[in-house]
Amino acid sequence: MGSARTQVPPWGGVARVGDRVLKHTVRVLDQRKATYGDTTVQHRVTVMDPLEQFGPGGAMEGEGHLSRPHFFMAAGTKPKWDELAQGIKESDAIVVVTAEYNHSLPPALTSLMGHFGGSNYRLKPSCIVTYSPGPWGGMRAAMAAGLSSRSSVASRSAR
C-alpha cells in the first residue's frame, strides 16, 4: 500500500481512497485459484502499509526518513526489520497498490521500498495497481514504480 496520507480532502470524501483499492486487490488475489496437473496454486497476500509500518507500534516506527536503511545494518540490529526483509525475499511476486502524488509515487512508499535493498525485489514478477482522481488514473505513478525496479507493499506467495 503506497499512501500514508489520512486527511479528508477539502472537497470531502474519504481520508484514504487507497484502502478501498487495496481491499479489492487483496480480495481478487485471495479468490484466485488455478490447478496445474496435481498442483493447486492459491495466493497468500501479505500487506506492507507505510502508515502501519512507520506509525505507532509499527515495525519501523518513526523511521520513515530513511537515514539508515536496513541493508546498512548488521543482521539482528533491528529484528522486526529483518522479518520484513525476509518476507520480501521469500515472496514469489510483488503487487504495488499506490496513489499518484505530484506525478510520482508517494514519499512513504519510496521510503518503505528504499529501506530494503533492490536485491530483495530482484527477478520477481510484479504488478502495479494505481489510482488517482486525475485524468491519467495513476499512470505516472505506475511509470515511476516500474522504473524503480523495486516494488514492495503487498507481496503474494503461492501456497
Buried (B, 14 or more C-beta within 10 A) or exposed (E): BBBBBEEEEEEEEEEBBBBEBBEEBBEEBEEEEEEEEEEEEBBEBBBBBBBBBBBEEBBBEEBBEBEEBBBEBEEEEBEEBBEBBEBBBEBBBBBBBBBBBEEBBBBBBBBBBBBBBEEBBEEBEBBBBBBBEEEEEBBBBBBBBEEBEBBBBBBBBEE
